[in-house]
Amino acid sequence: MKKKTYIFMLSDMDRKRHEHLTEKGKISGFVVQYEILLENKWMPVVRYDTAHGYAHKDLINPDGSKEKIFMGVVDLNEALTLADRDINENWERYKDRYLGRVKS
């Protein structure tokens, strides 16, 4: 199994962390996570992963609670592509959602 890890800066305070495992040229697991820099600490905002044996999305709240959403995609190559695309296209929306839930 091969593991690849990448970090893509979306802005000075926003990044996407991408990690995937391949076996015989096929994706066997992944994590794609959008993170925001708050008080000098990278905080997860949305995460796609296969941690529970299936592809899903976690919308993470500032208090650490999560809303789990089943992706409905069985092919992990396709699920990884969708996860990457969603974060690339919607990270600012996720940021607004997260910051709107931060308690002052």
Residue pairs with C-beta under 8 A, 6 or more apart in sequence:
1 21
1 22
1 23
1 28
2 21
2 22
2 23
3 19
3 20
3 21
4 18
4 19
4 20
4 22
5 17
5 18
5 19
6 17
6 18
6 19
7 15
7 16
7 17
7 18
8 15
8 16
8 18
9 15
10 16
10 34
10 91
12 37
13 36
13 37
14 34
14 35
14 36
14 37
14 91
14 95
15 34
15 35
15 37
15 42
16 32
16 33
16 34
16 35
16 84
16 87
16 88
16 91
17 31
17 32
17 33
17 35
18 30
18 31
18 32
18 84
19 30
19 31
19 32
20 27
20 29
20 30
20 31
20 80
21 27
21 28
21 29
21 30
22 28
26 76
26 77
27 76
27 77
27 79
27 80
28 76
29 49
29 50
29 76
30 48
30 49
30 50
30 55
30 76
30 79
30 80
30 83
31 47
31 48
31 49
31 50
31 51
32 47
32 48
32 49
32 80
32 83
32 84
32 87
33 44
33 45
33 46
33 47
33 48
33 49
33 87
34 44
34 45
34 46
34 47
34 87
34 91
34 94
34 95
35 42
35 43
35 44
35 45
36 42
36 43
36 45
36 95
36 98
36 99
37 43
38 102
43 60
43 62
43 98
44 60
45 60
45 91
45 94
45 95
45 97
45 98
46 57
46 58
46 59
46 60
46 87
46 91
46 94
47 57
47 58
47 60
48 55
48 56
48 57
48 58
48 71
48 79
48 80
48 82
48 83
48 86
48 87
49 55
49 56
49 58
50 56
50 76
50 79
54 70
54 71
55 71
55 73
55 74
55 76
55 79
55 80
55 83
56 68
56 69
56 70
56 71
57 68
57 69
57 71
57 83
57 86
58 66
58 67
58 68
58 69
59 66
59 67
59 69
59 94
59 97
60 66
60 98
61 67
61 98
61 101
62 98
62 101
62 102
62 103
63 101
63 103
71 79
71 82
71 83
73 79
73 82
87 94
